[in-house]
């Protein structure tokens, strides 16, 4: 095998690796840009209901600890 063939094959692998790396990098940047403006903690719109069914009352620390163990949180 001549030196020119070896250099040409090495150059092909390098270009393929660089191209795939750039494609992956810009793909990740596109996904990041897509979800950057996504506000997960906004107030819900429509007919949303509260999920927590525990009423906010003035219970003692033992009741809260018992509820913690019963719910398995």
PQR file of N, CA, C, O and H, with PARSE charges and radii, in Angstrom:
ATOM      1  N   UNK A   1       0.852  -1.173   0.000 -0.4000 1.5000
ATOM      2  CA  UNK A   1       0.000   0.000   0.000 -0.0000 2.0000
ATOM      3  C   UNK A   1       0.902   1.242   0.000  0.5500 1.7000
ATOM      4  O   UNK A   1       1.851   1.345   0.778 -0.5500 1.4000
ATOM      5  N   UNK A   2       0.586   2.146  -0.867 -0.4000 1.5000
ATOM      6  CA  UNK A   2       1.426   3.341  -0.973 -0.0000 2.0000
ATOM      7  C   UNK A   2       1.052   4.352   0.114  0.5500 1.7000
ATOM      8  O   UNK A   2       0.005   4.257   0.755 -0.5500 1.4000
ATOM      9  H   UNK A   2      -0.184   2.062  -1.499  0.4000 1.0000
ATOM     10  N   UNK A   3       1.937   5.305   0.289 -0.4000 1.5000
ATOM     11  CA  UNK A   3       1.711   6.335   1.301 -0.0000 2.0000
ATOM     12  C   UNK A   3       0.540   7.231   0.916  0.5500 1.7000
ATOM     13  O   UNK A   3      -0.176   7.725   1.787 -0.5500 1.4000
ATOM     14  H   UNK A   3       2.787   5.381  -0.231  0.4000 1.0000
ATOM     15  N   UNK A   4       0.346   7.436  -0.343 -0.4000 1.5000
ATOM     16  CA  UNK A   4      -0.748   8.296  -0.792 -0.0000 2.0000
ATOM     17  C   UNK A   4      -2.112   7.673  -0.472  0.5500 1.7000
ATOM     18  O   UNK A   4      -3.037   8.378  -0.069 -0.5500 1.4000
ATOM     19  H   UNK A   4       0.928   7.035  -1.050  0.4000 1.0000
ATOM     20  N   UNK A   5      -2.237   6.354  -0.652 -0.4000 1.5000
ATOM     21  CA  UNK A   5      -3.494   5.678  -0.323 -0.0000 2.0000
ATOM     22  C   UNK A   5      -3.756   5.736   1.177  0.5500 1.7000
ATOM     23  O   UNK A   5      -4.893   5.943   1.600 -0.5500 1.4000
ATOM     24  H   UNK A   5      -1.485   5.781  -0.979  0.4000 1.0000
ATOM     25  N   UNK A   6      -2.720   5.557   1.977 -0.4000 1.5000
ATOM     26  CA  UNK A   6      -2.880   5.587   3.420 -0.0000 2.0000
ATOM     27  C   UNK A   6      -3.284   6.996   3.895  0.5500 1.7000
ATOM     28  O   UNK A   6      -4.141   7.143   4.767 -0.5500 1.4000
ATOM     29  H   UNK A   6      -1.796   5.389   1.633  0.4000 1.0000
ATOM     30  N   UNK A   7      -2.668   8.005   3.321 -0.4000 1.5000
ATOM     31  CA  UNK A   7      -3.022   9.386   3.682 -0.0000 2.0000
ATOM     32  C   UNK A   7      -4.446   9.695   3.234  0.5500 1.7000
ATOM     33  O   UNK A   7      -5.193  10.346   3.964 -0.5500 1.4000
ATOM     34  H   UNK A   7      -1.973   7.886   2.613  0.4000 1.0000
ATOM     35  N   UNK A   8      -4.834   9.234   2.040 -0.4000 1.5000
ATOM     36  CA  UNK A   8      -6.185   9.472   1.537 -0.0000 2.0000
ATOM     37  C   UNK A   8      -7.226   8.793   2.419  0.5500 1.7000
ATOM     38  O   UNK A   8      -8.248   9.401   2.739 -0.5500 1.4000
ATOM     39  H   UNK A   8      -4.227   8.705   1.447  0.4000 1.0000
ATOM     40  N   UNK A   9      -6.988   7.545   2.819 -0.4000 1.5000
ATOM     41  CA  UNK A   9      -7.933   6.843   3.709 -0.0000 2.0000
ATOM     42  C   UNK A   9      -8.005   7.499   5.082  0.5500 1.7000
ATOM     43  O   UNK A   9      -9.088   7.614   5.654 -0.5500 1.4000
ATOM     44  H   UNK A   9      -6.158   7.051   2.559  0.4000 1.0000
ATOM     45  N   UNK A  10      -6.878   7.925   5.611 -0.4000 1.5000
ATOM     46  CA  UNK A  10      -6.870   8.619   6.903 -0.0000 2.0000
ATOM     47  C   UNK A  10      -7.642   9.928   6.809  0.5500 1.7000
ATOM     48  O   UNK A  10      -8.373  10.288   7.732 -0.5500 1.4000
ATOM     49  H   UNK A  10      -5.998   7.831   5.146  0.4000 1.0000
ATOM     50  N   UNK A  11      -7.483  10.631   5.713 -0.4000 1.5000
ATOM     51  CA  UNK A  11      -8.200  11.886   5.514 -0.0000 2.0000
ATOM     52  C   UNK A  11      -9.703  11.643   5.392  0.5500 1.7000
ATOM     53  O   UNK A  11     -10.495  12.428   5.914 -0.5500 1.4000
ATOM     54  H   UNK A  11      -6.889  10.339   4.964  0.4000 1.0000
ATOM     55  N   UNK A  12     -10.107  10.578   4.718 -0.4000 1.5000
ATOM     56  CA  UNK A  12     -11.534  10.247   4.609 -0.0000 2.0000
ATOM     57  C   UNK A  12     -12.130   9.964   5.986  0.5500 1.7000
ATOM     58  O   UNK A  12     -13.214  10.455   6.300 -0.5500 1.4000
ATOM     59  H   UNK A  12      -9.464   9.940   4.294  0.4000 1.0000
ATOM     60  N   UNK A  13     -11.436   9.178   6.812 -0.4000 1.5000
ATOM     61  CA  UNK A  13     -11.932   8.876   8.158 -0.0000 2.0000
ATOM     62  C   UNK A  13     -12.012  10.146   8.996  0.5500 1.7000
ATOM     63  O   UNK A  13     -12.972  10.341   9.742 -0.5500 1.4000
ATOM     64  H   UNK A  13     -10.555   8.780   6.558  0.4000 1.0000
ATOM     65  N   UNK A  14     -11.000  11.014   8.875 -0.4000 1.5000
ATOM     66  CA  UNK A  14     -11.007  12.263   9.638 -0.0000 2.0000
ATOM     67  C   UNK A  14     -12.175  13.154   9.226  0.5500 1.7000
ATOM     68  O   UNK A  14     -12.835  13.740  10.085 -0.5500 1.4000
ATOM     69  H   UNK A  14     -10.221  10.856   8.269  0.4000 1.0000
ATOM     70  N   UNK A  15     -12.438  13.263   7.933 -0.4000 1.5000
ATOM     71  CA  UNK A  15     -13.547  14.088   7.457 -0.0000 2.0000
ATOM     72  C   UNK A  15     -14.885  13.495   7.886  0.5500 1.7000
ATOM     73  O   UNK A  15     -15.792  14.230   8.277 -0.5500 1.4000
ATOM     74  H   UNK A  15     -11.902  12.787   7.236  0.4000 1.0000
ATOM     75  N   UNK A  16     -15.012  12.184   7.817 -0.4000 1.5000
ATOM     76  CA  UNK A  16     -16.254  11.542   8.264 -0.0000 2.0000
ATOM     77  C   UNK A  16     -16.476  11.757   9.760  0.5500 1.7000
ATOM     78  O   UNK A  16     -17.591  12.069  10.181 -0.5500 1.4000
ATOM     79  H   UNK A  16     -14.275  11.587   7.500  0.4000 1.0000
ATOM     80  N   UNK A  17     -15.435  11.594  10.559 -0.4000 1.5000
ATOM     81  CA  UNK A  17     -15.545  11.802  12.004 -0.0000 2.0000
ATOM     82  C   UNK A  17     -15.897  13.253  12.318  0.5500 1.7000
ATOM     83  O   UNK A  17     -16.759  13.513  13.158 -0.5500 1.4000
ATOM     84  H   UNK A  17     -14.530  11.341  10.218  0.4000 1.0000
ATOM     85  N   UNK A  18     -15.244  14.188  11.659 -0.4000 1.5000
ATOM     86  CA  UNK A  18     -15.514  15.606  11.899 -0.0000 2.0000
ATOM     87  C   UNK A  18     -16.937  15.967  11.487  0.5500 1.7000
ATOM     88  O   UNK A  18     -17.611  16.721  12.188 -0.5500 1.4000
ATOM     89  H   UNK A  18     -14.544  13.977  10.977  0.4000 1.0000
ATOM     90  N   UNK A  19     -17.397  15.436  10.358 -0.4000 1.5000
ATOM     91  CA  UNK A  19     -18.758  15.714   9.911 -0.0000 2.0000
ATOM     92  C   UNK A  19     -19.803  15.171  10.867  0.5500 1.7000
ATOM     93  O   UNK A  19     -20.782  15.853  11.170 -0.5500 1.4000
ATOM     94  H   UNK A  19     -16.849  14.823   9.789  0.4000 1.0000
ATOM     95  N   UNK A  20     -19.605  13.946  11.346 -0.4000 1.5000
ATOM     96  CA  UNK A  20     -20.563  13.369  12.297 -0.0000 2.0000
ATOM     97  C   UNK A  20     -20.550  14.117  13.623  0.5500 1.7000
ATOM     98  O   UNK A  20     -21.595  14.308  14.246 -0.5500 1.4000
ATOM     99  H   UNK A  20     -18.810  13.392  11.100  0.4000 1.0000
ATOM    100  N   UNK A  21     -19.363  14.539  14.052 -0.4000 1.5000
ATOM    101  CA  UNK A  21     -19.266  15.311  15.292 -0.0000 2.0000
ATOM    102  C   UNK A  21     -19.999  16.637  15.170  0.5500 1.7000
ATOM    103  O   UNK A  21     -20.728  17.026  16.082 -0.5500 1.4000
ATOM    104  H   UNK A  21     -18.515  14.384  13.545  0.4000 1.0000
ATOM    105  N   UNK A  22     -19.816  17.332  14.058 -0.4000 1.5000
ATOM    106  CA  UNK A  22     -20.516  18.607  13.857 -0.0000 2.0000
ATOM    107  C   UNK A  22     -22.019  18.409  13.749  0.5500 1.7000
ATOM    108  O   UNK A  22     -22.791  19.203  14.286 -0.5500 1.4000
ATOM    109  H   UNK A  22     -19.224  17.016  13.317  0.4000 1.0000
ATOM    110  N   UNK A  23     -22.433  17.367  13.068 -0.4000 1.5000
ATOM    111  CA  UNK A  23     -23.868  17.075  12.964 -0.0000 2.0000
ATOM    112  C   UNK A  23     -24.468  16.808  14.346  0.5500 1.7000
ATOM    113  O   UNK A  23     -25.549  17.310  14.655 -0.5500 1.4000
ATOM    114  H   UNK A  23     -21.806  16.722  12.632  0.4000 1.0000
ATOM    115  N   UNK A  24     -23.793  16.039  15.161 -0.4000 1.5000
ATOM    116  CA  UNK A  24     -24.267  15.758  16.517 -0.0000 2.0000
ATOM    117  C   UNK A  24     -24.304  17.035  17.351  0.5500 1.7000
ATOM    118  O   UNK A  24     -25.278  17.277  18.065 -0.5500 1.4000
ATOM    119  H   UNK A  24     -22.915  15.631  14.910  0.4000 1.0000
ATOM    120  N   UNK A  25     -23.252  17.859  17.270 -0.4000 1.5000
ATOM    121  CA  UNK A  25     -23.175  19.090  18.049 -0.0000 2.0000
ATOM    122  C   UNK A  25     -24.320  20.041  17.697  0.5500 1.7000
ATOM    123  O   UNK A  25     -24.990  20.571  18.583 -0.5500 1.4000
ATOM    124  H   UNK A  25     -22.461  17.663  16.690  0.4000 1.0000
ATOM    125  N   UNK A  26     -24.537  20.251  16.401 -0.4000 1.5000
ATOM    126  CA  UNK A  26     -25.603  21.176  16.015 -0.0000 2.0000
ATOM    127  C   UNK A  26     -26.984  20.587  16.260  0.5500 1.7000
ATOM    128  O   UNK A  26     -27.945  21.332  16.452 -0.5500 1.4000
ATOM    129  H   UNK A  26     -23.992  19.820  15.681  0.4000 1.0000
ATOM    130  N   UNK A  27     -27.100  19.273  16.257 -0.4000 1.5000
ATOM    131  CA  UNK A  27     -28.359  18.646  16.638 -0.0000 2.0000
ATOM    132  C   UNK A  27     -28.679  18.886  18.103  0.5500 1.7000
ATOM    133  O   UNK A  27     -29.813  19.209  18.455 -0.5500 1.4000
ATOM    134  H   UNK A  27     -26.319  18.667  16.101  0.4000 1.0000
ATOM    135  N   UNK A  28     -27.677  18.726  18.950 -0.4000 1.5000
ATOM    136  CA  UNK A  28     -27.866  18.996  20.387 -0.0000 2.0000
ATOM    137  C   UNK A  28     -28.177  20.477  20.611  0.5500 1.7000
ATOM    138  O   UNK A  28     -29.034  20.806  21.431 -0.5500 1.4000
ATOM    139  H   UNK A  28     -26.756  18.464  18.664  0.4000 1.0000
ATOM    140  N   UNK A  29     -27.499  21.364  19.901 -0.4000 1.5000
ATOM    141  CA  UNK A  29     -27.774  22.792  20.049 -0.0000 2.0000
ATOM    142  C   UNK A  29     -29.196  23.128  19.591  0.5500 1.7000
ATOM    143  O   UNK A  29     -29.845  23.984  20.192 -0.5500 1.4000
ATOM    144  H   UNK A  29     -26.803  21.096  19.235  0.4000 1.0000
ATOM    145  N   UNK A  30     -29.690  22.468  18.539 -0.4000 1.5000
ATOM    146  CA  UNK A  30     -31.054  22.704  18.064 -0.0000 2.0000
ATOM    147  C   UNK A  30     -32.072  22.253  19.106  0.5500 1.7000
ATOM    148  O   UNK A  30     -33.048  22.959  19.359 -0.5500 1.4000
ATOM    149  H   UNK A  30     -29.163  21.773  18.051  0.4000 1.0000
ATOM    150  N   UNK A  31     -31.857  21.082  19.716 -0.4000 1.5000
ATOM    151  CA  UNK A  31     -32.770  20.589  20.752 -0.0000 2.0000
ATOM    152  C   UNK A  31     -32.736  21.525  21.952  0.5500 1.7000
ATOM    153  O   UNK A  31     -33.781  21.826  22.530 -0.5500 1.4000
ATOM    154  H   UNK A  31     -31.064  20.509  19.511  0.4000 1.0000
ATOM    155  N   UNK A  32     -31.558  21.986  22.332 -0.4000 1.5000
ATOM    156  CA  UNK A  32     -31.443  22.909  23.463 -0.0000 2.0000
ATOM    157  C   UNK A  32     -32.190  24.209  23.175  0.5500 1.7000
ATOM    158  O   UNK A  32     -32.891  24.724  24.046 -0.5500 1.4000
ATOM    159  H   UNK A  32     -30.709  21.742  21.863  0.4000 1.0000
ATOM    160  N   UNK A  33     -32.050  24.732  21.989 -0.4000 1.5000
ATOM    161  CA  UNK A  33     -32.747  25.969  21.619 -0.0000 2.0000
ATOM    162  C   UNK A  33     -34.257  25.762  21.594  0.5500 1.7000
ATOM    163  O   UNK A  33     -35.021  26.658  21.952 -0.5500 1.4000
ATOM    164  H   UNK A  33     -31.481  24.314  21.281  0.4000 1.0000
ATOM    165  N   UNK A  34     -34.678  24.576  21.171 -0.4000 1.5000
ATOM    166  CA  UNK A  34     -36.112  24.279  21.085 -0.0000 2.0000
ATOM    167  C   UNK A  34     -36.764  24.280  22.471  0.5500 1.7000
ATOM    168  O   UNK A  34     -37.889  24.758  22.622 -0.5500 1.4000
ATOM    169  H   UNK A  34     -34.057  23.848  20.880  0.4000 1.0000
ATOM    170  N   UNK A  35     -36.076  23.756  23.473 -0.4000 1.5000
ATOM    171  CA  UNK A  35     -36.654  23.646  24.812 -0.0000 2.0000
ATOM    172  C   UNK A  35     -36.223  24.767  25.747  0.5500 1.7000
ATOM    173  O   UNK A  35     -36.595  24.755  26.920 -0.5500 1.4000
ATOM    174  H   UNK A  35     -35.163  23.368  23.351  0.4000 1.0000
ATOM    175  N   UNK A  36     -35.459  25.724  25.270 -0.4000 1.5000
ATOM    176  CA  UNK A  36     -35.005  26.808  26.135 -0.0000 2.0000
ATOM    177  C   UNK A  36     -36.158  27.717  26.551  0.5500 1.7000
ATOM    178  O   UNK A  36     -36.176  28.210  27.679 -0.5500 1.4000
ATOM    179  H   UNK A  36     -35.156  25.735  24.317  0.4000 1.0000
ATOM    180  N   UNK A  37     -37.104  27.943  25.671 -0.4000 1.5000
ATOM    181  CA  UNK A  37     -38.223  28.838  25.962 -0.0000 2.0000
ATOM    182  C   UNK A  37     -39.437  28.102  26.504  0.5500 1.7000
ATOM    183  O   UNK A  37     -40.515  28.689  26.601 -0.5500 1.4000
ATOM    184  H   UNK A  37     -37.090  27.543  24.755  0.4000 1.0000
ATOM    185  N   UNK A  38     -39.293  26.856  26.853 -0.4000 1.5000
ATOM    186  CA  UNK A  38     -40.406  26.056  27.363 -0.0000 2.0000
ATOM    187  C   UNK A  38     -40.527  26.301  28.858  0.5500 1.7000
ATOM    188  O   UNK A  38     -39.614  25.979  29.618 -0.5500 1.4000
ATOM    189  H   UNK A  38     -38.417  26.379  26.775  0.4000 1.0000
ATOM    190  N   UNK A  39     -41.647  26.869  29.285 -0.4000 1.5000
ATOM    191  CA  UNK A  39     -41.849  27.228  30.687 -0.0000 2.0000
ATOM    192  C   UNK A  39     -42.666  26.132  31.370  0.5500 1.7000
ATOM    193  O   UNK A  39     -43.885  26.060  31.214 -0.5500 1.4000
ATOM    194  H   UNK A  39     -42.389  27.131  28.668  0.4000 1.0000
ATOM    195  N   UNK A  40     -41.980  25.289  32.123 -0.4000 1.5000
ATOM    196  CA  UNK A  40     -42.657  24.162  32.752 -0.0000 2.0000
ATOM    197  C   UNK A  40     -43.448  24.559  33.987  0.5500 1.7000
ATOM    198  O   UNK A  40     -44.375  23.847  34.371 -0.5500 1.4000
ATOM    199  H   UNK A  40     -40.990  25.347  32.250  0.4000 1.0000
ATOM    200  N   UNK A  41     -43.111  25.666  34.613 -0.4000 1.5000
ATOM    201  CA  UNK A  41     -43.715  26.001  35.896 -0.0000 2.0000
ATOM    202  C   UNK A  41     -44.731  27.131  35.797  0.5500 1.7000
ATOM    203  O   UNK A  41     -45.029  27.779  36.800 -0.5500 1.4000
ATOM    204  H   UNK A  41     -42.357  26.244  34.301  0.4000 1.0000
ATOM    205  N   UNK A  42     -45.256  27.372  34.627 -0.4000 1.5000
ATOM    206  CA  UNK A  42     -46.309  28.373  34.481 -0.0000 2.0000
ATOM    207  C   UNK A  42     -47.605  27.853  35.097  0.5500 1.7000
ATOM    208  O   UNK A  42     -47.786  26.651  35.291 -0.5500 1.4000
ATOM    209  H   UNK A  42     -45.014  26.845  33.812  0.4000 1.0000
ATOM    210  N   UNK A  43     -48.497  28.788  35.396 -0.4000 1.5000
ATOM    211  CA  UNK A  43     -49.816  28.411  35.901 -0.0000 2.0000
ATOM    212  C   UNK A  43     -50.553  27.632  34.819  0.5500 1.7000
ATOM    213  O   UNK A  43     -50.493  28.009  33.649 -0.5500 1.4000
ATOM    214  H   UNK A  43     -48.351  29.764  35.238  0.4000 1.0000
ATOM    215  N   UNK A  44     -51.248  26.552  35.183 -0.4000 1.5000
ATOM    216  CA  UNK A  44     -51.970  25.792  34.161 -0.0000 2.0000
ATOM    217  C   UNK A  44     -53.141  26.594  33.608  0.5500 1.7000
ATOM    218  O   UNK A  44     -53.731  27.426  34.296 -0.5500 1.4000
ATOM    219  H   UNK A  44     -51.297  26.247  36.134  0.4000 1.0000
ATOM    220  N   UNK A  45     -53.455  26.323  32.358 -0.4000 1.5000
ATOM    221  CA  UNK A  45     -54.563  27.019  31.701 -0.0000 2.0000
ATOM    222  C   UNK A  45     -55.732  26.052  31.562  0.5500 1.7000
ATOM    223  O   UNK A  45     -55.536  24.837  31.510 -0.5500 1.4000
ATOM    224  H   UNK A  45     -52.975  25.647  31.798  0.4000 1.0000
ATOM    225  N   UNK A  46     -56.930  26.582  31.504 -0.4000 1.5000
ATOM    226  CA  UNK A  46     -58.104  25.743  31.318 -0.0000 2.0000
ATOM    227  C   UNK A  46     -58.719  25.324  32.642  0.5500 1.7000
ATOM    228  O   UNK A  46     -58.721  26.088  33.608 -0.5500 1.4000
ATOM    229  H   UNK A  46     -57.089  27.568  31.546  0.4000 1.0000
ATOM    230  N   UNK A  47     -59.240  24.107  32.679 -0.4000 1.5000
ATOM    231  CA  UNK A  47     -59.956  23.617  33.856 -0.0000 2.0000
ATOM    232  C   UNK A  47     -59.075  22.682  34.675  0.5500 1.7000
ATOM    233  O   UNK A  47     -59.467  21.552  34.965 -0.5500 1.4000
ATOM    234  H   UNK A  47     -59.239  23.487  31.894  0.4000 1.0000
ATOM    235  N   UNK A  48     -57.901  23.143  35.043 -0.4000 1.5000
ATOM    236  CA  UNK A  48     -56.984  22.338  35.840 -0.0000 2.0000
ATOM    237  C   UNK A  48     -57.486  22.255  37.279  0.5500 1.7000
ATOM    238  O   UNK A  48     -58.058  23.212  37.802 -0.5500 1.4000
ATOM    239  H   UNK A  48     -57.582  24.062  34.807  0.4000 1.0000
ATOM    240  N   UNK A  49     -57.271  21.111  37.909 -0.4000 1.5000
ATOM    241  CA  UNK A  49     -57.665  20.937  39.303 -0.0000 2.0000
ATOM    242  C   UNK A  49     -56.427  20.632  40.125  0.5500 1.7000
ATOM    243  O   UNK A  49     -55.413  20.176  39.595 -0.5500 1.4000
ATOM    244  H   UNK A  49     -56.806  20.334  37.485  0.4000 1.0000
ATOM    245  N   UNK A  50     -56.513  20.883  41.411 -0.4000 1.5000
ATOM    246  CA  UNK A  50     -55.396  20.629  42.308 -0.0000 2.0000
ATOM    247  C   UNK A  50     -55.290  19.127  42.563  0.5500 1.7000
ATOM    248  O   UNK A  50     -56.291  18.470  42.852 -0.5500 1.4000
ATOM    249  H   UNK A  50     -57.336  21.253  41.842  0.4000 1.0000
ATOM    250  N   UNK A  51     -54.094  18.593  42.457 -0.4000 1.5000
ATOM    251  CA  UNK A  51     -53.883  17.157  42.603 -0.0000 2.0000
ATOM    252  C   UNK A  51     -53.790  16.756  44.062  0.5500 1.7000
ATOM    253  O   UNK A  51     -54.241  15.673  44.435 -0.5500 1.4000
ATOM    254  H   UNK A  51     -53.281  19.127  42.223  0.4000 1.0000
ATOM    255  N   UNK A  52     -53.223  17.598  44.879 -0.4000 1.5000
ATOM    256  CA  UNK A  52     -53.015  17.281  46.285 -0.0000 2.0000
ATOM    257  C   UNK A  52     -54.354  17.253  47.006  0.5500 1.7000
ATOM    258  O   UNK A  52     -55.048  18.269  47.050 -0.5500 1.4000
ATOM    259  H   UNK A  52     -52.857  18.478  44.575  0.4000 1.0000
ATOM    260  N   UNK A  53     -54.730  16.111  47.571 -0.4000 1.5000
ATOM    261  CA  UNK A  53     -56.025  15.998  48.229 -0.0000 2.0000
ATOM    262  C   UNK A  53     -55.929  16.208  49.739  0.5500 1.7000
ATOM    263  O   UNK A  53     -56.943  16.162  50.436 -0.5500 1.4000
ATOM    264  H   UNK A  53     -54.166  15.286  47.536  0.4000 1.0000
ATOM    265  N   UNK A  54     -54.735  16.435  50.240 -0.4000 1.5000
ATOM    266  CA  UNK A  54     -54.571  16.662  51.671 -0.0000 2.0000
ATOM    267  C   UNK A  54     -54.959  18.102  51.967  0.5500 1.7000
ATOM    268  O   UNK A  54     -54.420  19.039  51.378 -0.5500 1.4000
ATOM    269  H   UNK A  54     -53.912  16.473  49.674  0.4000 1.0000
ATOM    270  N   UNK A  55     -55.890  18.262  52.880 -0.4000 1.5000
ATOM    271  CA  UNK A  55     -56.328  19.607  53.226 -0.0000 2.0000
ATOM    272  C   UNK A  55     -55.277  20.265  54.104  0.5500 1.7000
ATOM    273  O   UNK A  55     -54.654  19.626  54.952 -0.5500 1.4000
ATOM    274  H   UNK A  55     -56.328  17.501  53.359  0.4000 1.0000
ATOM    275  N   UNK A  56     -55.104  21.530  53.882 -0.4000 1.5000
ATOM    276  CA  UNK A  56     -54.152  22.283  54.676 -0.0000 2.0000
ATOM    277  C   UNK A  56     -54.806  22.673  56.003  0.5500 1.7000
ATOM    278  O   UNK A  56     -55.500  23.686  56.086 -0.5500 1.4000
ATOM    279  H   UNK A  56     -55.610  22.049  53.193  0.4000 1.0000
ATOM    280  N   UNK A  57     -54.586  21.888  57.004 -0.4000 1.5000
ATOM    281  CA  UNK A  57     -55.122  22.224  58.320 -0.0000 2.0000
ATOM    282  C   UNK A  57     -53.967  22.320  59.304  0.5500 1.7000
ATOM    283  O   UNK A  57     -52.811  22.081  58.956 -0.5500 1.4000
ATOM    284  H   UNK A  57     -54.022  21.066  56.937  0.4000 1.0000
ATOM    285  N   UNK A  58     -54.290  22.661  60.497 -0.4000 1.5000
ATOM    286  CA  UNK A  58     -53.257  22.880  61.512 -0.0000 2.0000
ATOM    287  C   UNK A  58     -53.005  21.569  62.263  0.5500 1.7000
ATOM    288  O   UNK A  58     -53.313  21.467  63.450 -0.5500 1.4000
ATOM    289  H   UNK A  58     -55.229  22.855  60.780  0.4000 1.0000
ATOM    290  N   UNK A  59     -52.454  20.577  61.583 -0.4000 1.5000
ATOM    291  CA  UNK A  59     -52.183  19.298  62.231 -0.0000 2.0000
ATOM    292  C   UNK A  59     -50.795  19.326  62.859  0.5500 1.7000
ATOM    293  O   UNK A  59     -49.930  20.110  62.468 -0.5500 1.4000
ATOM    294  H   UNK A  59     -52.203  20.660  60.618  0.4000 1.0000
ATOM    295  N   UNK A  60     -50.611  18.473  63.816 -0.4000 1.5000
ATOM    296  CA  UNK A  60     -49.349  18.424  64.527 -0.0000 2.0000
ATOM    297  C   UNK A  60     -48.283  17.686  63.733  0.5500 1.7000
ATOM    298  O   UNK A  60     -48.547  17.123  62.671 -0.5500 1.4000
ATOM    299  H   UNK A  60     -51.314  17.836  64.134  0.4000 1.0000
ATOM    300  N   UNK A  61     -47.079  17.705  64.275 -0.4000 1.5000
ATOM    301  CA  UNK A  61     -45.961  17.079  63.573 -0.0000 2.0000
ATOM    302  C   UNK A  61     -46.113  15.569  63.524  0.5500 1.7000
ATOM    303  O   UNK A  61     -45.633  14.937  62.582 -0.5500 1.4000
ATOM    304  H   UNK A  61     -46.865  18.163  65.138  0.4000 1.0000
ATOM    305  N   UNK A  62     -46.776  14.966  64.527 -0.4000 1.5000
ATOM    306  CA  UNK A  62     -46.954  13.514  64.529 -0.0000 2.0000
ATOM    307  C   UNK A  62     -47.913  13.077  63.423  0.5500 1.7000
ATOM    308  O   UNK A  62     -47.689  12.058  62.769 -0.5500 1.4000
ATOM    309  H   UNK A  62     -47.166  15.479  65.292  0.4000 1.0000
ATOM    310  N   UNK A  63     -48.992  13.857  63.212 -0.4000 1.5000
ATOM    311  CA  UNK A  63     -49.931  13.542  62.132 -0.0000 2.0000
ATOM    312  C   UNK A  63     -49.261  13.652  60.768  0.5500 1.7000
ATOM    313  O   UNK A  63     -49.501  12.830  59.883 -0.5500 1.4000
ATOM    314  H   UNK A  63     -49.175  14.684  63.742  0.4000 1.0000
ATOM    315  N   UNK A  64     -48.425  14.667  60.603 -0.4000 1.5000
ATOM    316  CA  UNK A  64     -47.709  14.824  59.337 -0.0000 2.0000
ATOM    317  C   UNK A  64     -46.710  13.681  59.124  0.5500 1.7000
ATOM    318  O   UNK A  64     -46.559  13.196  58.003 -0.5500 1.4000
ATOM    319  H   UNK A  64     -48.230  15.335  61.322  0.4000 1.0000
ATOM    320  N   UNK A  65     -46.031  13.248  60.189 -0.4000 1.5000
ATOM    321  CA  UNK A  65     -45.085  12.137  60.091 -0.0000 2.0000
ATOM    322  C   UNK A  65     -45.818  10.842  59.774  0.5500 1.7000
ATOM    323  O   UNK A  65     -45.340  10.040  58.971 -0.5500 1.4000
ATOM    324  H   UNK A  65     -46.154  13.642  61.100  0.4000 1.0000
ATOM    325  N   UNK A  66     -46.974  10.629  60.396 -0.4000 1.5000
ATOM    326  CA  UNK A  66     -47.766   9.436  60.118 -0.0000 2.0000
ATOM    327  C   UNK A  66     -48.265   9.445  58.672  0.5500 1.7000
ATOM    328  O   UNK A  66     -48.242   8.410  58.006 -0.5500 1.4000
ATOM    329  H   UNK A  66     -47.362  11.280  61.048  0.4000 1.0000
ATOM    330  N   UNK A  67     -48.711  10.590  58.185 -0.4000 1.5000
ATOM    331  CA  UNK A  67     -49.133  10.704  56.794 -0.0000 2.0000
ATOM    332  C   UNK A  67     -47.966  10.455  55.840  0.5500 1.7000
ATOM    333  O   UNK A  67     -48.141   9.849  54.783 -0.5500 1.4000
ATOM    334  H   UNK A  67     -48.730  11.431  58.726  0.4000 1.0000
ATOM    335  N   UNK A  68     -46.787  10.920  56.214 -0.4000 1.5000
ATOM    336  CA  UNK A  68     -45.591  10.696  55.397 -0.0000 2.0000
ATOM    337  C   UNK A  68     -45.293   9.203  55.272  0.5500 1.7000
ATOM    338  O   UNK A  68     -44.995   8.724  54.178 -0.5500 1.4000
ATOM    339  H   UNK A  68     -46.645  11.412  57.073  0.4000 1.0000
ATOM    340  N   UNK A  69     -45.369   8.464  56.383 -0.4000 1.5000
ATOM    341  CA  UNK A  69     -45.098   7.031  56.343 -0.0000 2.0000
ATOM    342  C   UNK A  69     -46.221   6.251  55.666  0.5500 1.7000
ATOM    343  O   UNK A  69     -45.954   5.247  55.006 -0.5500 1.4000
ATOM    344  H   UNK A  69     -45.611   8.853  57.271  0.4000 1.0000
ATOM    345  N   UNK A  70     -47.453   6.684  55.812 -0.4000 1.5000
ATOM    346  CA  UNK A  70     -48.567   5.969  55.196 -0.0000 2.0000
ATOM    347  C   UNK A  70     -48.577   6.135  53.683  0.5500 1.7000
ATOM    348  O   UNK A  70     -48.888   5.193  52.954 -0.5500 1.4000
ATOM    349  H   UNK A  70     -47.670   7.500  56.349  0.4000 1.0000
ATOM    350  N   UNK A  71     -48.239   7.325  53.212 -0.4000 1.5000
ATOM    351  CA  UNK A  71     -48.220   7.560  51.770 -0.0000 2.0000
ATOM    352  C   UNK A  71     -46.966   7.009  51.110  0.5500 1.7000
ATOM    353  O   UNK A  71     -46.942   6.830  49.892 -0.5500 1.4000
ATOM    354  H   UNK A  71     -47.986   8.090  53.805  0.4000 1.0000
ATOM    355  N   UNK A  72     -45.943   6.743  51.873 -0.4000 1.5000
ATOM    356  CA  UNK A  72     -44.708   6.209  51.321 -0.0000 2.0000
ATOM    357  C   UNK A  72     -43.910   7.237  50.542  0.5500 1.7000
ATOM    358  O   UNK A  72     -43.239   6.899  49.567 -0.5500 1.4000
ATOM    359  H   UNK A  72     -45.962   6.889  52.862  0.4000 1.0000
ATOM    360  N   UNK A  73     -43.979   8.460  50.957 -0.4000 1.5000
ATOM    361  CA  UNK A  73     -43.245   9.521  50.239 -0.0000 2.0000
ATOM    362  C   UNK A  73     -41.783   9.489  50.619  0.5500 1.7000
ATOM    363  O   UNK A  73     -40.999  10.299  50.124 -0.5500 1.4000
ATOM    364  H   UNK A  73     -44.524   8.734  51.749  0.4000 1.0000
TER
END
